[in-house]
Amino acid sequence: MSTLLLSSLLLSVAMATALVAWWRARGLGGAFLRWSGGLMVVAFAVETACVVIRTAGHTNTWLYNSFTVVEFLLMLRLVACLLPHRRTALAVTAALGLLAMGAAYLRSGSTDFLLGEGIILLGAITCGWSLATLWSVAQRVDRSIVGSPSFWFFLGTLAYFGGIVPFVGMMRLLYRNDPELTRVMYWIIIVLAIVRYLLAAFAFHVARRQGGWDEHRPRA
């Protein structure tokens, strides 16, 4: 089994775990669960499609680039579920992110390689909103923060996007000088992604255990 296939298999297992956990919690209702479920479904479908495309000997980077944009918009929608008063700022950052990806594509002229500059900005924006959401959750929940499903969900996204930003930033240069080291370091992204989806699975479990995804009540 190749290293790439192994990494995809491990990531797919983590995604499937999150998807099953969401499926069990979906009956609780609410906008956050609907949109987060959409994110889980799309992410799993894209990863599966990428494995099939790569196994067939074709380039799948274009699909990862496309998914990055969809994921970014879905993440901002999830933030809006918990920070509805920030919708204008979210819309502005969404526009900036889309412009950055468009500019990165025009500069590259191809999707055969990750659109690094755009992905870096999208990751940085997502990190910022994840931090803002975690801060808001800490101020609002009326229980220990570790009992908040949003805490675990956005902790995972913060770890993932915070980790990939520096790696993607140096990946193109690193690949030119040492392709083998780049492939080894790619495991950083895989491990962070696995952690992210396992934390999402735990967040869905916490929501199911407490009977809802409610982060809007102020502290007593």
Secondary structure, 3 states (H helix, E strand, C coil): CCHHHHHHHHHHHHHHHHHHHHHHHHHHCCHHHHHHHHHHHHHHHHHHHHHHHHHCCCCCHHHHHHHHHHHHHHHHHHHHHHCHHHHHHHHHHHHHHHHHHHHHHHHHCCCCCCCHHHHHHHHHHHHHHHHHHHHHHHHHCCCCHHHCHHHHHHHHHHHHHHHHHHHHHHHHHHHHHCHHHHHHHHHHHHHHHHHHHHHHHHHHHHHHHHCCCCCCCCCC
